[in-house]
Amino acid sequence: MKRALLVLVIGCAPAPAAQHTPQWVSDTKPFGAAPPPSIGATGATGVIGATGVIGATGATGATGAAVAPGAAPTAAAPASAAPAASSLAARYREPVDKIVSTAHADREAYRKLSYLTDRIGNRLSGSASLERAIAWAAQTMKDDGHDVRTEPVMVPHWVRGVEAAELTAPIARPLRVLGLGGTVATPKGGITAPVVVVHDWAELDAKRDSVKGAIVLYDVAMPKWTEDKGSGYGETVEYRGRGASRAAKLGAVAALVRSVTAHSLRTPHTGAMNYEEGVTKIPAVAVTVEDATLITRLAAQGPVTLHLRVENQMLPDAPSANVIGELRGRERPDEVVVIGGHIDSWDVGQGAHDDGAGAVTMMQALTTIRKLGLAPRRTIRVVLFTNEENGLRGGRAYAKDHAAELPNTVLAVESDSGGFAPRGFSIQARPEVADRIRARVIDIAQLLRPISATRVTLGHGGADIGPMGPAGVPMMGLDTDGRTYFDIHHTEADTLDKVDPQALADDVAAVAALAYVVADMPDRLDAP
Amino acid sequence: MKRALLVLVIGCAPAPAAQHTPQWVSDTKPFGAAPPPSIGATGATGVIGATGVIGATGATGATGAAVAPGAAPTAAAPASAAPAASSLAARYREPVDKIVSTAHADREAYRKLSYLTDRIGNRLSGSASLERAIAWAAQTMKDDGHDVRTEPVMVPHWVRGVEAAELTAPIARPLRVLGLGGTVATPKGGITAPVVVVHDWAELDAKRDSVKGAIVLYDVAMPKWTEDKGSGYGETVEYRGRGASRAAKLGAVAALVRSVTAHSLRTPHTGAMNYEEGVTKIPAVAVTVEDATLITRLAAQGPVTLHLRVENQMLPDAPSANVIGELRGRERPDEVVVIGGHIDSWDVGQGAHDDGAGAVTMMQALTTIRKLGLAPRRTIRVVLFTNEENGLRGGRAYAKDHAAELPNTVLAVESDSGGFAPRGFSIQARPEVADRIRARVIDIAQLLRPISATRVTLGHGGADIGPMGPAGVPMMGLDTDGRTYFDIHHTEADTLDKVDPQALADDVAAVAALAYVVADMPDRLDAP
């Protein structure tokens, strides 16, 4: 009875100028980080008054108190007080408040992630641990009541072996290296060669005459994270991706790439590297910021020589699979909202933020909707893609195998920016529909003020869902507070202790709310 | 001519209410850190107007423009405008402004540190690199014109070998470990044993019945750095120091200690460990925060077993030396100001902050005074202590060998808190003289406002100078902005790239200014 009254307040009360931010809003900051700038600015929505519901909602699903799906609230916020686009927020305030408060109080995503990281561990394509992760994810989604299937995909099978490097002149000093994904091995026993240091492509060209027979070090510093620009990952990572082949074209015998991070504790970062067709494949390894800057300082004073030994191997492609779990739509089951992350990871650390967090976020988002008894008009489908890191075979296979469905895929959402506190969504869509999609998502995101996930931008969707883009599927990335993401990205330090259970729960809330509304709203998200 | 005029302005002008903070004040912040809270609050001293001198002072020593040592300024700041204790600041404003502006603009300390770290590297007691470092320091101080000698000290000679650990149940997982200083080896082939996790001594006692035959993990979290409390190192490090023997008394076969840091990228931290006399010596290694928390999570769910292999050895004591360089006093050469750091380091990283920075700070402080032609009343003596990290033999030997001089050692200053931006000084002295020393140091530190090194507290002097304490020598530690120190302390990440040349230059300025005034002032620092 008390609850019903409170729900009514949530749905009906005009928004007061909030003086009080409830504790459960302010405790969403990631461990060890200052609260994101948006927290504190939060407030002033009708839902703020709903604190009483938050503590009670853990039991909501258990009591089976289903919200009438898609039904208009009995008393929506006055249209005159809101912009024209606010109809979605008004219409879905009640079920979304249920979703957000339930997910916010739930720790099941974190428990799933604990199993995936602590018990299974990292999971590179072709590894036994990826096979275990896929089987676990399928069983877990079955246990949660979803319709589950796996779709086979053949994936690259690259295996890391011994990787070692040391300076041999002007000093003897061991270096910390980590092979880039797919790197070829050195000749047996390794290679010893002079080092040529460059800081950008122009310097590589300028030094082209000295590159033949040498090891090229790309000492390219990643800028620090800023509120405006984010991480600077995109502008730095191209040296990791293309550096080996560009150096090989000039006759280099190996490439070293400064780890793509702005913060290092002698921490090497691996990642994808692409050999160009028809260019000699040379070994390519990441070095730490510490070692890259050491080599650069020494090279400014005279010749530097190093020894590199890499024994990695590429095996024949291995079987793998995308894992799919869904809640079938009640009216238009052929129209689909895809929510996805990738189940594979690099072979270092635990793949906790990248992308264990994304995978369990999607699993738990669907479970949250199902447990609340919500039955959306359209189908919501979790896709856990395989092989994002070193091949994108899962994403490509999905887009190809489901090509016939893509015209009816009304949205694809990906979480692959770490399981940090949600900030909102980044939309990637055809220019002719982008603005209207943005307007609708801004409208929906009003309901995410309690978890500060209201930022809606035009930008990047996600790597795995990218292959659906050419078919015109609107895409969205879950935008998270990524200020520390690239400190641990693709390293031994991407481990569960870096994940804040509350932030992860709020990621679930944000995705579940968005997916539910988009799956249930009368029009398609991109409708004129 | 122009310079002489500016110097006059420094010495004579009454302090204006500064509206403008010159660039060279604001650029003293460490790389990658927010400016310390005191910066920005700085200003409003006569020296602020001296910006014009800063750029010119690099040449001051070269032109031999000596400041009349100890002479009272021709026109001191009006006594009425300053507290009674301001006589030292007034008297020494001119030479200290010279010292500070010269040192602030000088990069020679950083160049010295570059050689020590990049060319020589880390330097554990007994290693060839420590021998090289000692020879280099002696020659460098000779080249700078000081009176130099080395004083032999025998030091422990512990050598790190293979160190490896992995979980064997309930999962197989490699761990990152780093042996604590002096740890004994495991039996050949290693040991496999169940793990007992404790979070404090009380829990160790409570679990005493399960410790026999087990490996004890001390999962003790170091608190985060705060402005008020600093690092929390002291309250955490006792488990590293005493944990092995306390566990051994209960029958444990090995000890794991969570690395003493509040910020980890899977980074193990070594450090001193002390076996208790008469207690069985068991292997003791540091584990990363990531691995400690993993083991704790698993142990909460059931039995955990791990395999540990340590092949370190303790060799016979090796010859080493303290390195001493001095500027003999012009009037009371038998009265001595000692300024010291330690020349040894752990065998990981480069020993850049710990304590390469302290060593070069002291070397360059003395050189700065000498090059400015300053001739203090008393002797200033640089002491580069050997074996601070795993024995303190250098500090003990100095206090013993110089026992007869200690009554005339008017001050001992140590820098061993990292080469970060200076904040001031921490005084450790007999209670009956501490307050009067503090009052005088506060007075002197007024002159360090341009580099924000004005904080004077009662606290810790330094490990190496500590053995002089019982003889009543007043001690002081250079207090630095240590918020990131324990991220890199005793790790592979203590490297030159973490050192800000400007911060290091300001450390030199702070120590040189203090040492010069204390060596030259008419009364002893602790005089009634």
Interface residues (C-beta under 8 A of the other chain):
Chain A: G32 S114 D118 R119 G121 P170 I171 R173 R176 K224 H263 S264 L265 R266 T267 V289 E290 T293 L294 R297 L298 G349 D487 I488 T491 E492 A493 T495 L496 D497
Chain B: G32 S114 D118 R119 G121 P170 I171 R173 R176 K224 H263 S264 L265 R266 T267 V289 E290 T293 L294 R297 L298 G349 D487 I488 T491 E492 A493 T495 L496 D497
